[in-house]
Amino acid sequence: MVLYFIGLGLSSPEDISVRGLKAVQKCERVYLEAYTSILMAASKEDLEQLYGREVILADRELVESGSEQILENAQNVDVAFLVVGDPFGATTHTDLIIRARELGIPVETIHNASVMNAVGACGLQLYNFGQTVSLVFFMDNWKPSSFYDRIKENRDIGLHTLVLLDIKVKEQSFENMARGRKIYEPPRYMNIETAASQLLEIEDMRQQSAYTRDTPCVSISRLGSPQQKFVAGTLADMAELESGEPLHSLVILGHRTHEMEVEYLLEFAEDKEAFKVAVNKEVEAARLAQIAAAEEEEDDD
Ligand SMILES: C[S@@+](CC[C@H](N)C(=O)[O-])C[C@H]1O[C@@H](n2cnc3c(N)ncnc32)[C@H](O)[C@@H]1O
């Protein structure tokens, strides 16, 4: 039979495609991947009511270490693995697919909207994006910053960066982990303010001008839901935002911003003049840098 990877889209239970819904309804077991994203406007019970099927929450432990449970008997019965957004949006469950293939279980994917493409709703063109990066919650003694180099690479060639923000579900405190107590902390979703502050902290440490406090950005909140909200401003503005309920992502603009993109974004800028100035400053700085590089090359010849 088939292991279906089904995208649920971004917000409401009804965002599932008709093909996805039909597949779920014929599956013997239905798992919902519940640690890389959340369906903002639906509970497990809402999904169960729509599908007429029990939904089993699949946490990281089950997907990464207990995949035999998900794949059990899938040679003989249909099993659905539901992923919020698209199954191949940002996080891919490649391990699970490889294991299914090894067991001779056919895999079929039913796609849906993902943050990776719906982000275009803010007015920035998907063609102008570079590498996507993820930002995790910093701890006092753990501040991973590999995203910094990726953002710098994107911005050096003028491209926008989609920054995905950490989600912590079913995490144990160090104390509970050390004592082997299966007590979990409440879920935490990184907001725009924290993301911007962490980005600035790393710039202050690295000082390679991957971005500055004046770099134009767009906050992407609750994309695809009725509460969707975009705010255009500088990175410093983002650190002061009250971005509200999750989920959130942040886009750091590149200097190749097209004027149509800017025109669209102005709708979301609290201070339109200041936002235009911030964008123009970056465009001008890039133009001057190009001239300087060309002159240097000429001198070398
Ligand atoms: C690891 S990615 C999973 C992406 C998902 N599979 C998809 O295709 O959309 C999860 C991160 O994407 C971002 N994200 C997902 N859905 C979002 C939404 N509706 N609005 C804003 N950001 C979102 C958040 O930063 C979240 O922490």
The ligand as an SDF file (V2000), in Angstrom:
LIG
                    3D

 27 29  0  0  0  0  0  0  0  0999 V2000
   10.7850   24.3760    9.9180 C   0  0  0  0  0  0  0  0  0  0  0  0
    9.6810   25.4050    9.0780 S   0  0  0  0  0  0  0  0  0  0  0  0
    8.4670   24.2720    8.4800 C   0  0  0  0  0  0  0  0  0  0  0  0
    7.8610   24.7660    7.2140 C   0  0  0  0  0  0  0  0  0  0  0  0
    6.5940   24.0600    6.7740 C   0  0  0  0  0  0  0  0  0  0  0  0
    6.7910   22.6550    6.5260 N   0  0  0  0  0  0  0  0  0  0  0  0
    6.1070   24.7410    5.5070 C   0  0  0  0  0  0  0  0  0  0  0  0
    6.2060   24.1370    4.4280 O   0  0  0  0  0  0  0  0  0  0  0  0
    5.6230   25.8850    5.6050 O   0  0  0  0  0  0  0  0  0  0  0  0
    8.8370   26.1910   10.3980 C   0  0  0  0  0  0  0  0  0  0  0  0
    9.1320   27.6650   10.4640 C   0  0  0  0  0  0  0  0  0  0  0  0
    8.6260   28.3160    9.3160 O   0  0  0  0  0  0  0  0  0  0  0  0
    8.0510   29.5570    9.6470 C   0  0  0  0  0  0  0  0  0  0  0  0
    6.6100   29.5000    9.3620 N   0  0  0  0  0  0  0  0  0  0  0  0
    5.8890   28.3910    9.0680 C   0  0  0  0  0  0  0  0  0  0  0  0
    4.6190   28.7240    8.8520 N   0  0  0  0  0  0  0  0  0  0  0  0
    4.5300   30.0670    9.0250 C   0  0  0  0  0  0  0  0  0  0  0  0
    3.4690   31.0100    8.9370 C   0  0  0  0  0  0  0  0  0  0  0  0
    2.2500   30.6120    8.6350 N   0  0  0  0  0  0  0  0  0  0  0  0
    3.7340   32.3250    9.1760 N   0  0  0  0  0  0  0  0  0  0  0  0
    4.9880   32.7370    9.4580 C   0  0  0  0  0  0  0  0  0  0  0  0
    6.0350   31.8940    9.5430 N   0  0  0  0  0  0  0  0  0  0  0  0
    5.8030   30.5810    9.3310 C   0  0  0  0  0  0  0  0  0  0  0  0
    8.2760   29.7970   11.1350 C   0  0  0  0  0  0  0  0  0  0  0  0
    9.4620   30.5440   11.3050 O   0  0  0  0  0  0  0  0  0  0  0  0
    8.4260   28.3640   11.6310 C   0  0  0  0  0  0  0  0  0  0  0  0
    9.1860   28.2970   12.7940 O   0  0  0  0  0  0  0  0  0  0  0  0
  1  2  1  0
  2  3  1  0
  2 10  1  0
  3  4  1  0
  4  5  1  0
  5  6  1  0
  5  7  1  0
  7  8  2  0
  7  9  1  0
 10 11  1  0
 11 12  1  0
 11 26  1  0
 12 13  1  0
 13 14  1  0
 13 24  1  0
 14 15  1  0
 14 23  1  0
 15 16  2  0
 16 17  1  0
 17 18  1  0
 17 23  2  0
 18 19  1  0
 18 20  2  0
 20 21  1  0
 21 22  2  0
 22 23  1  0
 24 25  1  0
 24 26  1  0
 26 27  1  0
M  CHG  2   2   1   9  -1
M  END
$$$$
